[in-house]
Amino acid sequence: MCNTLRLRNLLVVWLWMLCGSGWSLARANEPVAEQDLKAAYIFNFIQFIEWPEGDAAASGDLTLCVSPFSPLKRALATLDGKQAPKGRTVRVRLLETASLRQCRVLILHNADVEPALRALRALPAAHGVLSISDELTFVNPEIVIALTEQQGRIVFGINADAAAKAGLTISSRLLRLAKAGR
């Protein structure tokens, strides 16, 4: 329990540092917008994910495809060009289901969940696409990470079965931080 609490505190500090880097001291006491905080969570999630070896799309840039309906578009755009693990560069673009195969991270919002999941199902097993929901109004077993706000805090759940089906390996450290009861 102590280790989980320590890891959670470390993640909060890490997220705070990521969101706050470059801000002036005058803004230090301003609250961080929910969208900016969720974008920081998403960036940190990718630090704890291993993509399938030998996947051609996994060896280049790390492409985040965001729903055109998502309120996270602006916040995620600030991640474009940042360095990800293994020397990969984060690229952010709007989701187009026709080119879903080039996406490594898929950020979905209510309006486009079903068409995107249909396109995801058409990909081969172990496709290596990390699906993340933002404020889904229903639970879908194909979504790997579900982000939501509860009582003024950002919480997330992880579906380990969906991750395994996608060919992704999630660090045990991240799994311990996820909300129980996915």
N, C-alpha and C positions, 0 to 999 in steps of 0.2 A: 504494500500500500504506500509506504514511504517513497519507494522508487517511482511509482506511478505519479504520485504528487510532485516529486522532484522533476520528472520528465515533463509533466504538464506545465509546471512553472517555467522550465527551460524553454519550452515551445512558445509560451506567452511572451517571454523576454525576447526570444529570437524574432517572433512576429512583430513585436513592438519596435525592435531595432530595424527590421526590414522596412516597415511602414514609415518609420520616423526618420530614416536616413536622409540627410539633405534639408530637413526642415529647420527653420530658425528657432531659436529659443523662445521667441514670442509665441510661437504656435505649439509649444511643447505641452501646454495644458488643454489644448483643444481636443475634443473627442475624435477618434478616427471613424470615418464613415464606414457603415456596414459593408459596402461594396469594396472599399479599399482593404478592409480586414479580410474579407473572403478571398480577394485576389492574393493576398499574402499567404493565406492558408493553402490555396491551390499551388502557389510556387513552392511552398515548403513540402506539400505532399509529394511533388515530383522528386524531391531529394531522397525520399524513402521508398521509391518504387524501382524495381528492376524490370526492364523490358526484355522480351525474348531475344536470345542470342541468334545471330544469323539473319535477322529481319532487316532487309535492305533499308526500309523506312526508318528503322530504329538507329541506324548508324549516322544519319545526317543531323540536321537541325531538329529540335524538339518542337513540333508544331502543335500549338493549342488552337483548337477550332471552337469558337464560341458562338452560341445561338444568336441570331440577329435580334431575337426578342429579349435577350438577357440584359438585366440592368447592370451586369458586370462588364459589359463591353469596354467602357471607358477605363475602368480600373485595371482590367487585364491588359489593355493596350500599353500600359506603363511597363509591363514585363517584357515587351518585345525588345530583343537584343541582349537580355540578361544571360549570364552564363549558368548553365545547368550542369548536373553531374557529368563526368567523363568528357569534359570540354565541349559539350554541345551547347548551341545557342538557342534560346527560346524564340520562337516566331509565333505571333498571334495573328489569326485571320478569322473572318466570319465563316461559319459552317455552311458548306455546300454538300449535300448528301451525295452528290455524284462523285466527289473527290474525297470521300471519307477515309479511304485507305491511307492517305498521306497524313492523317491526323494521329498523333500519339496521345493527346489528351482531348477529350470531347466534353465541353461544358454545355449542359442542356438546361433549358427552361421550359415551363409548361407547354407552350404553344407548339414546340417542335419535337417533343419527346417521341411520339409514336413513329413519325417518318424517319427520324434518325435511328431509332432502335430497329426498324425494319431493314434499313441499309446496313446496320451493324450485324444483324443476323445473316445477311447475305455474304459476309466476309468469311474466310476459312476459320476453322477453330484456332485458338491461340493467336488471334489477330493482333494482339499487342496494343489495343486501344483502351486507355483508361477513361471510363465514363464517370462523369461527376454531375450530380444534379444540384441545381440551385433552386430551392423553394418549390420542390415538386409537391403537388397537392395529393399525390397518391404514391404508394411505394411500389417500385418495380424491381423484380429480382435480378434484372440484367444490369442495373446501375451498380457500379463498384463503390463509389463514395457519395453519400448524401449529406449535403451541407444545409444547415438551417439555423435560424435564430430562435432561441428559447430563453425567455426571462431575461432578455437583454444580453445574452451571451451567444457566441457562435459555437455550435456543436456539430459534430459529424459522426456518421456511422459508416462502417465498412462492411461490405458483403464479400467475405473471403471466397465464397463459392464463385461469385461472378468474376472476381479477380483471377482465380485459377482457370476458369473457363476462357478468359481473355489471354491467358499465358503470362500474366503479370505476377511478380513476387513482391509482396508487401512486407516491409521491415516489421519485425516484432515490436519495435519501439513505437511505430505508428499505430499498430493494432492495439497496443495497450492504452493509447490515448483516446481511441475511438469510444464513443458512447456505447455502453452496453445495451443489449436488446435490439440491435440493428433493426 
